[in-house]
Amino acid sequence: MSEITNGPIEADLKVDASGLKCPMPVIRAKKGITSVEVGQIVEILSTDPGSMADFKAWSRSTGHDLLSAEQDGEVFRFFIRRTK
């Protein structure tokens, strides 16, 4: 994780992967991240309990910045900045 921020994050693209199981939330995120410009932010929503670990690992392996990872009830929300 390159950066964690405490303030509100504005997403350039929102990806709703709610109801999908692994690996689909990550596949949707990959598709979303390639559709935005470098430096832009993608917000991903997921209900898959494994997505917290999946997105941390995916961000490390791709080099994209995981700005925020949070859980609100059964919903996981991630903000990822495209770096390349």
Residue pairs with C-beta under 8 A, 6 or more apart in sequence:
1 56
1 59
1 60
1 65
1 66
1 69
2 65
2 66
2 83
3 65
3 67
3 81
4 67
4 68
5 67
5 68
9 41
9 43
9 67
9 68
9 79
10 41
11 41
11 42
11 43
11 79
12 36
12 37
12 40
12 41
12 42
13 32
13 35
13 36
13 40
13 41
13 42
13 43
14 42
14 43
14 44
14 45
15 28
15 29
15 31
15 32
15 42
15 43
15 44
15 45
16 45
17 24
17 25
17 28
17 29
17 44
17 45
17 46
17 48
17 51
18 45
18 46
18 47
18 75
19 47
20 28
20 46
20 47
20 48
21 48
22 48
22 50
22 51
22 54
23 54
24 48
25 44
25 46
25 48
25 51
25 54
25 55
26 51
26 54
26 55
26 58
28 44
29 42
29 44
29 55
29 58
29 78
29 80
30 58
32 42
32 44
33 42
33 62
33 64
33 80
33 82
36 42
36 82
37 82
38 82
38 83
38 84
39 81
39 82
39 83
40 81
40 82
41 67
41 79
41 80
41 81
41 82
42 79
42 80
42 81
42 82
43 77
43 78
43 79
44 55
44 77
44 78
44 79
44 80
45 75
45 76
45 77
46 55
46 75
46 76
46 78
47 74
47 75
47 76
48 54
48 76
51 76
51 78
52 69
52 71
52 76
55 66
55 69
55 76
55 78
55 80
56 66
56 69
58 64
59 65
59 66
59 80
63 83
63 84
64 80
64 81
64 82
64 83
64 84
65 80
65 81
65 83
66 78
66 79
66 80
67 79
67 80
67 81
68 77
68 78
68 79
69 76
69 77
69 78
70 76
70 77
70 78
71 77
